């Protein structure tokens, strides 16, 4: 199934045979260090820049409902973000992984994003639309 939005992601996660825990890394678009004029212009148009992890969290499917709820929950942290990256971690067939079990995977996800390795993750904008980041 092609995942076009956050609703599709939740539906697909619910269809999996093993219970899932979703890993979220919220990232903020920023100018790179020492940007040139072209980079500044693109960034001001809402293009380009670098994505810096700003907040991360893991959730079971029972803790998730829709994108507006996720946005509202993140808003209460006071941390600004532009794109959220998501990965799934499968459970043991009966229960989803615990937050403690997910901690290492979430940390590796943050590290991968810091290195620019985004290909293994889904990305969504604040409206819940899948984003193809190149």
Secondary structure as a PSIPRED ss2 file (coil, helix, strand):
# PSIPRED VFORMAT (PSIPRED V4.0)

   1 X C   1.000  0.000  0.000
   2 X C   1.000  0.000  0.000
   3 X C   1.000  0.000  0.000
   4 X C   1.000  0.000  0.000
   5 X E   0.000  0.000  1.000
   6 X H   0.000  1.000  0.000
   7 X H   0.000  1.000  0.000
   8 X H   0.000  1.000  0.000
   9 X H   0.000  1.000  0.000
  10 X H   0.000  1.000  0.000
  11 X H   0.000  1.000  0.000
  12 X H   0.000  1.000  0.000
  13 X H   0.000  1.000  0.000
  14 X H   0.000  1.000  0.000
  15 X H   0.000  1.000  0.000
  16 X C   1.000  0.000  0.000
  17 X C   1.000  0.000  0.000
  18 X C   1.000  0.000  0.000
  19 X C   1.000  0.000  0.000
  20 X E   0.000  0.000  1.000
  21 X E   0.000  0.000  1.000
  22 X E   0.000  0.000  1.000
  23 X E   0.000  0.000  1.000
  24 X E   0.000  0.000  1.000
  25 X E   0.000  0.000  1.000
  26 X E   0.000  0.000  1.000
  27 X E   0.000  0.000  1.000
  28 X E   0.000  0.000  1.000
  29 X E   0.000  0.000  1.000
  30 X E   0.000  0.000  1.000
  31 X C   1.000  0.000  0.000
  32 X C   1.000  0.000  0.000
  33 X C   1.000  0.000  0.000
  34 X C   1.000  0.000  0.000
  35 X C   1.000  0.000  0.000
  36 X C   1.000  0.000  0.000
  37 X H   0.000  1.000  0.000
  38 X H   0.000  1.000  0.000
  39 X H   0.000  1.000  0.000
  40 X H   0.000  1.000  0.000
  41 X H   0.000  1.000  0.000
  42 X H   0.000  1.000  0.000
  43 X H   0.000  1.000  0.000
  44 X H   0.000  1.000  0.000
  45 X C   1.000  0.000  0.000
  46 X C   1.000  0.000  0.000
  47 X C   1.000  0.000  0.000
  48 X C   1.000  0.000  0.000
  49 X C   1.000  0.000  0.000
  50 X E   0.000  0.000  1.000
  51 X E   0.000  0.000  1.000
  52 X E   0.000  0.000  1.000
  53 X E   0.000  0.000  1.000
  54 X E   0.000  0.000  1.000
  55 X E   0.000  0.000  1.000
  56 X E   0.000  0.000  1.000
  57 X E   0.000  0.000  1.000
  58 X E   0.000  0.000  1.000
  59 X E   0.000  0.000  1.000
  60 X E   0.000  0.000  1.000
  61 X H   0.000  1.000  0.000
  62 X H   0.000  1.000  0.000
  63 X H   0.000  1.000  0.000
  64 X C   1.000  0.000  0.000
  65 X C   1.000  0.000  0.000
  66 X C   1.000  0.000  0.000
  67 X H   0.000  1.000  0.000
  68 X H   0.000  1.000  0.000
  69 X H   0.000  1.000  0.000
  70 X H   0.000  1.000  0.000
  71 X H   0.000  1.000  0.000
  72 X H   0.000  1.000  0.000
  73 X H   0.000  1.000  0.000
  74 X H   0.000  1.000  0.000
  75 X H   0.000  1.000  0.000
  76 X C   1.000  0.000  0.000
  77 X C   1.000  0.000  0.000
  78 X C   1.000  0.000  0.000
  79 X C   1.000  0.000  0.000
  80 X C   1.000  0.000  0.000
  81 X C   1.000  0.000  0.000
  82 X C   1.000  0.000  0.000
  83 X E   0.000  0.000  1.000
  84 X E   0.000  0.000  1.000
  85 X E   0.000  0.000  1.000
  86 X E   0.000  0.000  1.000
  87 X E   0.000  0.000  1.000
  88 X E   0.000  0.000  1.000
  89 X E   0.000  0.000  1.000
  90 X E   0.000  0.000  1.000
  91 X C   1.000  0.000  0.000
  92 X C   1.000  0.000  0.000
  93 X C   1.000  0.000  0.000
  94 X C   1.000  0.000  0.000
  95 X C   1.000  0.000  0.000
  96 X C   1.000  0.000  0.000
  97 X C   1.000  0.000  0.000
  98 X C   1.000  0.000  0.000
  99 X H   0.000  1.000  0.000
 100 X H   0.000  1.000  0.000
 101 X H   0.000  1.000  0.000
 102 X H   0.000  1.000  0.000
 103 X H   0.000  1.000  0.000
 104 X H   0.000  1.000  0.000
 105 X H   0.000  1.000  0.000
 106 X H   0.000  1.000  0.000
 107 X H   0.000  1.000  0.000
 108 X H   0.000  1.000  0.000
 109 X H   0.000  1.000  0.000
 110 X H   0.000  1.000  0.000
 111 X H   0.000  1.000  0.000
 112 X H   0.000  1.000  0.000
 113 X H   0.000  1.000  0.000
 114 X H   0.000  1.000  0.000
 115 X C   1.000  0.000  0.000
 116 X C   1.000  0.000  0.000
 117 X C   1.000  0.000  0.000
 118 X C   1.000  0.000  0.000
 119 X C   1.000  0.000  0.000
 120 X C   1.000  0.000  0.000
 121 X C   1.000  0.000  0.000
 122 X E   0.000  0.000  1.000
 123 X E   0.000  0.000  1.000
 124 X E   0.000  0.000  1.000
 125 X C   1.000  0.000  0.000
 126 X C   1.000  0.000  0.000
 127 X C   1.000  0.000  0.000
 128 X C   1.000  0.000  0.000
 129 X E   0.000  0.000  1.000
 130 X E   0.000  0.000  1.000
 131 X C   1.000  0.000  0.000
 132 X C   1.000  0.000  0.000
 133 X C   1.000  0.000  0.000
 134 X C   1.000  0.000  0.000
